[in-house]
């Protein structure tokens, strides 16, 4: 579905109006879940198998496309799961099973420009591991500490990297 600016404004106008009237309606929690598999892998359970990214339904999307917020949490789950398994393997800890959960809270009033005091992006992200293992509490503490330290996506989010954004014009059409 292709939208121009006018169609997008028309689509989002009632959503923005709702968020102005009921700010709590704009706060959505996105979630991702993964299961650590054989070798150094993490299987994501997203409930969606789409190939196109688009707007989240809370901002006017159809819900048929992938949401980048979901994808961010899924990337965190995947990276944390792979890192957990790699660290457990390196430490000689046998994981009978392991699941990784990520949840993040978004206030879509920020994204839609409805409220200047509402942040754009996640205001909270929660990462949780559930493991079944015979490992000691000391081993589990090391496992968590090292998983946090070496998970690329976790560290990227946690340390707020420098971001460089460039817009280049490849030439005028026509």
C-alpha positions as CSV (number, residue, x, y, z in Angstrom):
1,X,0.0,0.0,0.0
2,X,1.5,3.3,-1.1
3,X,0.7,6.4,0.8
4,X,1.4,10.0,0.0
5,X,1.8,12.7,2.7
6,X,-1.9,13.6,2.6
7,X,-3.1,10.0,2.8
8,X,-0.8,9.4,5.7
9,X,-2.0,12.5,7.6
10,X,-5.6,11.4,7.0
11,X,-4.8,7.9,8.2
12,X,-3.0,9.2,11.3
13,X,-5.3,12.1,12.2
14,X,-7.9,10.0,14.2
15,X,-5.0,8.2,15.9
16,X,-3.3,11.4,16.9
17,X,-6.6,12.8,18.2
18,X,-7.2,9.7,20.3
19,X,-3.7,10.0,21.8
20,X,-4.3,13.7,22.6
21,X,-7.5,12.7,24.4
22,X,-6.2,9.5,26.0
23,X,-2.4,9.7,26.4
24,X,-2.2,6.2,28.0
25,X,-3.6,4.7,24.8
26,X,-0.3,5.7,23.0
27,X,1.8,3.6,25.3
28,X,2.3,0.1,23.8
29,X,4.6,-2.7,25.0
30,X,6.3,-4.6,22.2
31,X,7.7,-8.1,23.0
32,X,10.1,-10.7,21.5
33,X,10.9,-14.2,22.6
34,X,13.6,-16.6,21.6
35,X,14.8,-20.1,22.6
36,X,18.4,-21.0,22.7
37,X,18.9,-24.0,20.3
38,X,21.6,-26.5,19.4
39,X,25.1,-25.1,18.8
40,X,25.3,-21.3,19.2
41,X,21.8,-20.4,17.9
42,X,18.7,-18.7,19.1
43,X,15.3,-19.4,17.5
44,X,13.0,-16.3,17.5
45,X,9.3,-16.7,18.0
46,X,7.7,-13.6,16.5
47,X,4.4,-14.8,15.4
48,X,5.0,-13.0,12.1
49,X,6.7,-14.0,8.9
50,X,6.6,-10.8,6.9
51,X,9.3,-9.5,4.7
52,X,8.3,-5.8,4.5
53,X,8.8,-3.3,7.3
54,X,6.1,-0.7,7.9
55,X,4.3,1.4,10.4
56,X,3.1,-0.1,13.7
57,X,-0.7,-0.2,13.9
58,X,-0.5,2.3,16.8
59,X,0.8,4.8,14.2
60,X,-1.5,3.9,11.3
61,X,0.1,0.7,10.0
62,X,-1.9,-2.3,8.8
63,X,-0.1,-4.7,11.1
64,X,0.9,-6.8,8.1
65,X,4.4,-5.5,7.9
66,X,7.2,-6.0,10.3
67,X,7.6,-3.3,13.0
68,X,11.1,-2.0,13.5
69,X,10.5,-1.8,17.3
70,X,9.6,-5.5,17.3
71,X,12.7,-6.2,15.1
72,X,14.9,-4.3,17.6
73,X,13.6,-6.4,20.5
74,X,14.0,-9.6,18.3
75,X,17.6,-8.6,17.5
76,X,18.2,-8.1,21.2
77,X,16.7,-11.5,22.0
78,X,18.6,-13.2,19.2
79,X,21.9,-11.6,20.2
80,X,21.4,-12.2,23.9
81,X,20.4,-15.8,23.3
82,X,23.4,-16.5,21.1
83,X,25.7,-14.7,23.5
84,X,24.2,-16.6,26.5
85,X,24.8,-19.9,24.7
86,X,28.3,-18.9,23.7
87,X,29.3,-17.8,27.2
88,X,27.7,-20.9,28.8
89,X,29.7,-23.0,26.3
90,X,32.9,-21.2,27.1
91,X,32.3,-21.5,30.8
92,X,31.4,-25.2,30.6
93,X,27.9,-24.6,31.8
94,X,25.3,-27.0,30.5
95,X,22.0,-25.4,29.7
96,X,19.2,-28.0,29.7
97,X,17.0,-25.2,28.3
98,X,17.1,-21.4,28.0
99,X,14.6,-18.8,26.9
100,X,15.2,-15.1,26.4
101,X,12.5,-12.5,26.7
102,X,12.6,-8.8,25.8
103,X,9.8,-6.2,26.4
104,X,9.9,-2.6,25.6
105,X,7.5,0.3,26.3
106,X,6.9,2.9,23.7
107,X,4.7,6.0,23.9
108,X,3.6,6.6,20.3
109,X,2.6,10.2,21.1
110,X,6.3,11.0,20.7
111,X,6.6,9.2,17.3
112,X,3.6,11.0,16.0
113,X,4.5,14.4,17.4
114,X,1.4,14.5,19.5
115,X,3.1,15.5,22.7
116,X,6.6,17.1,22.8
117,X,7.2,15.7,26.3
118,X,6.7,12.1,25.1
119,X,10.0,10.4,24.1
120,X,10.5,9.1,20.6
121,X,11.7,5.5,21.1
122,X,11.7,3.0,23.9
123,X,11.4,4.5,27.4
124,X,12.1,1.1,29.0
125,X,13.5,-2.2,27.8
126,X,13.5,-5.3,30.0
127,X,15.6,-8.4,29.1
128,X,15.0,-11.6,31.0
129,X,16.6,-15.1,30.8
130,X,14.9,-18.3,32.1
131,X,17.3,-21.2,32.2
132,X,17.3,-24.8,33.5
133,X,20.7,-25.9,34.5
134,X,22.6,-27.6,37.3
135,X,25.0,-24.6,37.4
136,X,25.8,-22.9,40.8
137,X,24.5,-19.4,41.7
138,X,28.1,-18.2,41.3
139,X,28.3,-19.7,37.8
140,X,24.9,-18.1,36.9
141,X,26.1,-14.7,38.1
142,X,29.1,-15.0,35.8
143,X,27.0,-16.2,33.0
144,X,24.7,-13.2,33.3
145,X,27.6,-10.7,33.7
146,X,29.5,-12.0,30.7
147,X,26.4,-12.3,28.6
148,X,25.6,-8.6,29.3
149,X,29.3,-7.6,28.6
150,X,29.5,-9.4,25.3
151,X,26.1,-9.1,23.8
152,X,26.6,-6.6,20.9
153,X,23.0,-5.5,20.7
154,X,22.6,-5.1,24.4
155,X,25.8,-3.1,24.6
156,X,24.8,-1.0,21.6
157,X,21.6,0.0,23.3
158,X,23.1,0.4,26.7
159,X,26.0,2.6,25.7
160,X,24.2,4.9,23.3
161,X,26.7,4.8,20.4
162,X,27.5,7.8,18.3
163,X,25.1,7.8,15.4
164,X,25.9,9.4,12.1
165,X,22.9,10.1,9.8
166,X,23.4,11.2,6.2
167,X,20.8,12.0,3.6
168,X,22.2,12.1,0.1
169,X,20.4,13.1,-3.0
170,X,21.3,10.8,-5.9
171,X,19.9,13.4,-8.3
172,X,16.7,15.0,-9.2
173,X,14.0,13.0,-10.9
174,X,12.7,14.1,-14.2
